[in-house]
Amino acid sequence: MKKIICSFVLFCVTVSFCLANSTALDYYREGKFFQQRDDFTSAIEQYQEALLVNPDYAEAWIALAECAYEMDEYKRALSCLETASKYYKYNLKIQHLKGFCLIGLGDLQKATEVFNNILIDYPNDIESLFGLAQLQAFEGKFSAAEKYYVEALSRESTNKKALLSLALISLKLDKIEQAENFINQAISHHNNNPEVYYYASYISLQKGNLEESEGFIRTALKLNPKYDKANALLAYILYAKGKYEQTVEVCDFRISQNRNNSEAWYLKSCAIYKLGAIEQAIKSLETVLKINPQDEVARYFLEQLVCENLEIEDARRKNYALYHVNSAQESVEKFNSNSALFEYIKALKIHPLNLEVRLSYANWLLNEGYPEAFLSQLKFIETQGVVSQTVSDKIESYDSLLENTIANRWDLDPFYLDKSRISIGLYYKNDNVTLLHPDSSKVCASLIADSFSAFPYFNVSAYQNSVKSYSQAFNNARKSNYDYFGIVNFDENERENSISIDLYVTATGSLAKKWNVYRTGNKKLFAAVEKLVLDMVSSFETRGKILQRKSNQVLIDLGKRDGITLDSYFVVAKKDEVKIADSGIGLILSEDMELGFVELIEVGEDISVGTFVQKGFYDKMNPNDEIFLVAKDTDKEKSSNLKAQPEKTSPELLEMLNSIK
């Protein structure tokens, strides 16, 4: 026993002696070992040890910058590069990495200057051409990016990065044969490189060839069984082929290698859901959010499962709604009224019976200047049979305060008004490859439909199954009698996402309008949906109807909450005679359809009173006839002065181009 203890002590002393006598080069080599295996955290620790031994070790500073860049810590990388540049008069590696860091920080002008300056002195520098290509792709100019990659390939015909990048760009530009040609060249010149087979698999997947895609990715895994990205792609392919049990197996393997792999947990949740195990899917998604609370797609997918499958009385609904209540309160503190509204609507959809949430929403309405809506929410709470003395006192107080409202004078409760005018069906295609979150377009479409609940003017539904083509969406929309139908596309990487909607007129199938929204940062999906919905809402004409008539005074179902002001002016037309335009967003309303005009004399929260001025000799206006807001010239001038902000596209493609070694 004493010998064993002595041997152990001797071993510890020897290790300590070796560590104490390690040189900066020893630490640097150890760091390179970890860096080559993508273990950047361990690599950084070793490089920092090297710099403690030798603070002037320029190569360690550069390597530290490379690791920081791979971890998206661009400012830290630039700081390391600045230190390294003190020891080199001019170093291409430093300049290259500086340019790519500036792209990561969004400083595109400075990045362009860096790469162009390199090309002045080194016209054949391939890395600078890659940098300029990436800049073009970042701005959505994929044809311009293609030219730079072709130029790089002309200088080095077997360059792996150029071949793979051109294959991806060609696919984006729908040059399918050209994409296949470039990927075949890459395989020919680099047939032992697993990364090449990974991208070959991805391209085959994008083409819809699942068998070929699976063959390529299994080859990549034979070359490198520990290639986690390849296992992730294999799991996605198996999921796309409907092999859900095998998908779960691959995901479990990835989780065994890294318990905190939220992407693997998410795909496992999707596969379990497809297998019909709803409770297990919910638990798996809860695990995703414990690992990564910022995973919005997982959160909204979980909430959709909860809304569709859990009983209204299920106690878990309260906890799921709490996230949106807290987010609403944060939005209120930041004076972001629209975000607060969307969050409260989402919370109430998850847990409609949560009276605390409804009370918070009611208080928000009061603070926004809508006491009538506040009182309506309190009365709804009262109907649920659980009400405090405080709530009862407020109801009594505001009943007295608001006894002379338009609603009371006209004996109408706005809470039960049906204001819906426009119906929209949302669809998504099944050929949309999103590796980070499979089926995310479905989640996105449902979230958009939910967000439209904040605007009673719209009745928006999300189709739960994917469609194979525009034709299938068109046919389904006609059968469902939607006014419009939209095809949703969602694209993302870990830092950014974009949503696009192509909206069509159901009656003709003609394009009405396109929207594309790009967002980055925290809550990027929520922010993109909020912007998209507000843009869509503002694209439609304000449209209402006559509710009641007393002599020449009329009650209309529009008010302050619909954006109506006292100087708003309306055209009146016969019910059901106005048609939706065959293309674009608009209405067909000829002069002979006009019955007269409404000039407002009092504006309420949800309803207003106006004076009807008939057109022509006969008064033909009746309740339920429609009204249309006439745009004022000042509004037109204001809108024409607004400059559209450019929106970036294809986050997943940009991520791939950036990750090619």
N, C-alpha and C positions, 0 to 999 in steps of 0.2 A: 504493500500500500504506500509506504514511504517513497519507494522508487517511482511509483506512478505520479505521486504529487510532485516529486522533484523534477521529473521529466516534463510535466505540465508547466511548472514554473520556468524551467529552462526554455521551453517553447515560447512562452509569453515574452520573456526577456529578449529572445532572438528576434521575434516579430517586431517588438518595440524598437530594437536597435536598427533593424532594416528600414522601418518607417522613418525613424529619426534621421537616417542617412540617405533617404531618397533624394535624388536631384530633381531640379525643375524639369529636366528632360524625361525622367522616369514618370513624373506626374502627367506630363504632356502626352506621353505614349499611352498611358492608362486612359487618359481622357479621349484620345483618338479611338481606342478600343470600344469605349461606350458610344461615342458619337457615330461610328460606323454601324452600330446596331440600333440606332435611333433612340438610345437611352440618353436623352439630352440633359436630364437633371443630374445624373451621375457624372456625365462628361463635364458639366459646368463645375461640379465640386472638385474634380481633379485639376481642371485648368486654374481654378482659384488657388488651389494648393501650390501649383507651379508658380503662380504669380506672387504668392507669399514668399517663396524661396527666391524668386528673381522677378521683381516688379517691372524690369525692362525687357521681359521676354515677349517680343513683338508677335511671334507666331502664336503664342498662347492667347494674346489679346484678340487676334484675328479669329482663332478657333472659338473663343468665348463669344464673339460677335456672331459667328455662324450658328452656334447653338441657340443664342437669343433670338436670332432671325427665325429659326425653325419653330420656336415656341411663340412666335408672333409678338415678341417683345422688341419692337423696332427701335424705339428710343434708346433702350439699353444697348442694342446692337450698334447704333450710330455712335454712342458714347465710347464703346470699346474700340470702334474703328478710328475714332478721333485720337485716342491714346496710341493706337498702333501706328498711325500715320506719322507720329513724332520720330519714329525710328526708321522710317523709309522716306526717301525723297519722293518717290512715286511708285506705287504698287498697284498693279492691275486688279489683283484680287480684292484689295480694299475698295477700289473705285467701283468695281462690279457690285459688291455687296451693298455699298452705300446707295447706289442707284435703285436696287431692289427694295431696300429698306424705305426709301422715299416713296416708292410705289405703295408699299404697305401702309404708310402714313397718309396716303392720298395726296402727297405733294407732287403731282404729275409734271408740273413745269420744271421743277428742279431736277427731277429724275431724268427728264428728257435732256436737259442741259448736260448732266453727268455722262450719259451714254453718247451723246453727240460729240462731246469734247474728247472722249476716248477714241472715237472713230476718226477724228482729225489726225491724231498721231498714229493710230493703229487701224487703218481702213479695213483690215480683214478680221477684226476682232469679233468672234462669233457671239460671245456672251453679251456684248453691247447690242448686237442685232436681236438677240433674244429679249433683252430688256425693252427695246423699242417695240418689238412685236407685242409684248405683254401690255405695254402702255396702250397700244391701239385696241387690243382685245378688251382691256379694262373699260374703254369708252364705247364698246360695242361695235367697233370698226373692224370686223373680222376679215374682210377682204384685204384691208391694209395690213393687218397682222400677218396674213398669209404671205404677202410679198416679202416681208422681212424674214420669215422662216425659210422661204424659197431661196432667198439671197444667202442665208446662213448655210443651207444645204449645198449650194453651189461652191462654197468654199471648203466644205468637208462632206463628201457625198454619203458617208456612212454614219454621220452624227446621229446618235440615238435620240437625243432630245428634239432635234429638228424633225426627224421622221415621225416620231410619235405626236409631236405638236401639230404637224401638218395633217396627220391622219384625223386628229380631233377637230381641227379647224375645217377640214374638207367635209367632215360629217355634218358639222354645224351649218355649212353652206349648201348642204344637200348634194354634194359631189361624191356620191356613194362609191363609184368605181375608183375615183382618185384616192379616197380614204382607204379602200382595200389595197390599192397599189402601194401606198406608203407603209401600211402596217405589214404587208408581205415583205417589203424591203427591210423593215426593221427586224423581222423574224429571221430573214436570210443572213443578215450581218451580225445579229446578236442572239443566236438561237439558244444560248445558255443563260440568258438573262430573264429572270422571272417577271421583272417589271414590264418587259415587252409583251409577254403573254397576258399579263393583267390588262393592259390597254387593248390588246387584240380581243380579249373577252368582252371588255366594256363596249367596244365598237360593234361587235356581233350582237350584244344585248340591245343596243340602240336600234339595230336593224331588225330586231325581233327574232333573230335566229338563236333560240335558247339552247338548242343542242350543241351548236358550234361554240357558243359562249361558254357552256359548261366544260367542253373539251379543252378549250384554251386555259381556263382557270385551273383545271385539275393538273395541267402541265406545269403551270406556275407553281403549284403546291408541291409537285414532285421535285422541282428544282430547289424549292425552299419551303419545307413543311411548316416553318414558323412565321411565314408571311401572313400577318394578321389581316392586311387589306385584302389579300386574296381569299382568305376564309370569309371575310365579310361579303365579298362579291359572290362567292359560292352560295352563301346563305340566301342572298337576294335572288339569285337565279333559281334556286330550289323553291323559294317562295313564289316566284313568278310562274313556275311550272306546276304549282299546286301541290308540291310535295312538302306538306306542312310538318309532318313528323320529322323528316330529315332536316328541315330548316331548324327545328327546335334542337336537334342533336348538334348541329354545327354551332348554333348560338350558345348552347351549354358548354361546348368545348372552348369557345372564345371567352366565356365568363369564367371558366376554370383557370384560364391563363391570366385573367384580370377581372377580379370580382366587381370592379367599378366601371366596367365597360357598358356605358349607358346605351350605346347604339345596339349592342347585342341584346340587351334586355328589351329594348323597344321592338326590334324585329321579332324576338321571341313572343312578345305580347301580341303582335299582329298575327303570328302563326297560331298561337293558342286560341285567339278569338275566332279565327277561321275554322278551328276544330270544334268550336261551340262551347268551349270552357270559359264562360264569361267571367265568373268570379276569379279564376286563375289569371285571366288577362288583366283584370282590374288590379289585382295584387302585384302583378309584374310591372304594370305601369306605375304603381305607387313606388316600387323600387327604383324605377328610372328617375322619378322626381326627387327621391331621397338622395340619389347620386348627383343629379343635376337639376336643381330646382328651376333653372332658367330654360329648360327644354319645353318650349311652348307647344310644339306639335304633340308631344306626349301628353301634356296637360289637357289640351283641348280634345284629344282622342279619348282620354280617360273620362272627361266630362260628358262627351257624347255617349259613351257606353253607360254611364251613370243615368243620364236622362232617358235613354232607351230601355234600360233593363231593370233598374232599381225602382221599387215602389215609392210613391210620392212621400210616404210616411217614413221611409228608411232614414235612420238617424245619421248615416254617413253623409247624406246630402248636405247637411249643415256644415260639416268640415270642408267639403269641396267648394261650397259657396263662399266660405270665409276668405279665400284668396282674393276673390273679386271685390268683396266688401272692403278689404284693406287697400286694394289697388284703387278703388273708387275714392277712398278718403285721401290717399296720396295725391290723386289727380285734383281733388278739390283744393288741397293745400297749395298746389302749383297753379291754381286758377285755370285748369284745363277742363272746361265744362263738357266738351264732347266726349273726352275719354271717361270722365266720371259717369256720364249717361250710359255709355256702352258697357261699363263695368257693372253698374247696378242692374241693367237689363240682363246681363249674363248671369249674375248671382241669382236673380229671381227665376230665371229659366231652370237653373240647377235645383233650386229649393223654393218653389212657389209658396209653400206654407210657412216659410221662415218670417215670422212677424217682425223680428228685430231688423232684418234686412229691409223689409218693406217700410218700416218706420224710418230707417236711415235714408231710404230713397225719398220718402215723403218730406223729410227735413231738408234734403237737398233741393227738392222742387220748391219749397218755401224760400230757401236762400236764393234760388234763381229768379224769384219774383213771380211764382205761380201758386198763390194761396188756394185757388180753387182746386187745382190738381192735388195739392197737399191735403185738402179736406177730403177729397174723393178717396185717397189712399187710406186716410184714417177711418173713413166709414167702411171701407173694405175690410180693414183689420177688425172693426167692430162686428162685422157679420160672421167672423170666424169664431166668435164666442169667447175669446180670451182677450180682455182689454183691461188696462189699468185705469185708475181714477184720473191719472194725469191725461191719458188719451181722451177719456170721456169729457174732461173739462175743456180740452182743446177743441173737441168737436162742437161742444156747446158754444164756446167762444167764437169760433170761426163761422158757425152757422148763423150767429147773430150778426157778425161783422160783414158777411157776404150775402145777406138776405136780399139785397137789391141788385144782384148780378143779372147778366143777360139770361143765364140759364134759368134762374128762378122766375124772372118776368115772363119768359116764354114757355115755362113749365117743361123743361127738357134736361136730362142728365147727360152731359157730354162724355161721362165715363164709359157709357155703353154705345157710343157712336161707332159705326163702321165707316172708316174713312178711306178704305183701300180703293185705289183707282187703277194701279198698274200691277200686273202679275208677271213675274219673271221666274223661269225655271233655270237652275244652274246645273251644269254637267261637267264631267271631267273624263278625259280619255285614258284608256288603260295602257297606252304606249308611252306614257310619260315616266321615264326612268329617273327616280330620285333615290340615290343610294343612302343618304343620311337618314331619311324617314320614308320608307315605302308607304304608299297610299296617302302621302301628305296632301296631294291635290284634293282628295276626298275630304280630309279633315278641314282643309282651307275653304272649300266650297260650303261646307256646313257652317263654319264660323262666319262666313260672309252672310249667309242666309239668316243666322241668328242675330247678327248685328243690324240687319235691316228692320228688326223688331222695334228699334228705337224710332222708326218713322212709319206711322200707321198708314201713310199714303201708299205704301208698297206692300205687296204680298209676295214674298220671295221664298221659294222652296229649293232645296238641294236634292238632286236625284242620288239615291244611295248606291247605285251600281254604276260602274264605269261604262262608257259608251265606246264603241270601236271606231266611230267616225262621226263627222258632222251630220251625215244623213240620218244616222240613228237618233241623234239628239233632236234634229229637225222633226222627224216623225213623232217622237215621243212628246215633244212640245205641242205639236198640233193636236194630238190626242188628249193632252191635258188642258188644252184651251188657254195656254199662256199667251200673254200679249207679246212677250219677248223671251228669248232663251239665250243663255250665255255659256260659253265653253271656258272653263277655268284652267289655268296652268300655273303651277307653283314650282319655283326653282330656288334652291338654297345651297349654302355651305355653312360652316360653323359660325361665320361672322356676319353673313348678310343673306337676304332673301329678296325675291321679286315675285310679284303676282301679276298675271295678265288675264284680262277677260275680253273675249271677242263676243259682243252682243249682237244678236240678229233679230229681225222682225219675224215673228212666227208665221204671220199670214203669207209672207212672200219668200222667207228664207234669206232676204237681203241683209247685208251688213248694216247695223245701226251705228255702232261706234266701238272703238277699241280703247282700252285703258291698260296702262302698265305702271306699276308702282314698285319702287325699290327702296328698301330700308336696311339699316345696319344698326348695331348696338343692342342694348338690352330691350326686351319686349319688341323686337323687330317685326315679328309676325303680327302682333296686335296693332302696332303702329301702321303697318302696311295696309291691314284690313280697314282700319279706321279711315285712313286717307282715301282708299279706294271707294268705300261706301259713301263718304261725303262727296267725292267727285261725281259718283254716279247719281246721287240724289240731286245734286245741283244741275245735272244735265237735262233733267226732265222739267217740263212746264208745270207750274203750280195749277192744280185742277181741283175743283170742289163741286158742291151741289147746293141747290136751294133746299133748305129743310122745311121752312114754314113761310107763310105769307100773310101779312095783315095790311090790306089796302096796298099802298105802294111801298111799304116796308117789307124787307125780306130778311130771314135768318139764314146764314150760310154756315157750312161746317168747317170753316177755316178761321184761325186766330193767331195770336202772338206766337204760339208754339210751332206754328207752321210758317213763321217768317212774315206774317202779314202785319202791315202798319196802316194807320188811318188814311194815308194817301194812296193806298192800293186801289186799283181800278180793274173791274172785271167785265168780260164779255159773257153774255148768257146765250146758251144754245139748247135746243131741244134734247131731251134725254135720249141716249143711244144713237143719235144721228151723227155725232162726231166720230171719225175713224182715225186709226193710227196710220201714220204715213207709211208708204210702201218701203221706204229706205230711210236711213238716218233716224234721229230721234225727233219726232214732231207729230203734229195732228193735222188732219185735213179738215179745215173749217172755212167754208166759203161764206161770202157776205150774206147770201140768201138764207143761211142757216141761223144767222144772228137774230135773236129775239129782242135784244136790248142790252143795257149795261147796268152795272151795280156800282154805286159810289158809296163808300163806307161812311157811317156816321158814328159808329161805336165798335171798338175792337175788344173782344174778350180773349181769354186764354186759348180756348178751343173752338169757339164760335164767335161770330160777329154779326152786327146788324147794319144793313145798308138800304139805300133808296134805289128802287128799280126805276129805270128810265126806259120806256118801251121804244122799240124801233118800228116805224111804220104806223099805219092807222089803227091796226088791231092789236090788242094786248093778248098774246098767246102764251105767256109764261105761266108755268105751274110748278108746284113743289116737285122736287126730284130732278128738275132740269139742271143742266150742268153749267158751271162757271169756269172761266179761264182767265188767269192773271195776265193783264196786258203789260208787256215790258216797257219800262220807262226809258227814255233816251239816255238819261244819266247812267242808268244801270248798264246800257249797252256800251257807253263810252268807258265806263269803269272796267268792264270785263275785257274790252279790247286792249286796254293798257296792261293787262296782266301778262307776264311772260311765263311761258311754260318752262318748267325746270326739266332738264334732261334726265331720263331715267335709265339706269344701267340694267343690263340683262345677263342671263346665263351665269349666275354665281357658281354653280357646280362646275361648269366648263372652266371658268377662271381658276378655280381651286385646283383642278387637274393640271392645267397648263403650268401653274406655279409649282406643283409638287413633282413634276418630272425631273429626275436627277440627270 
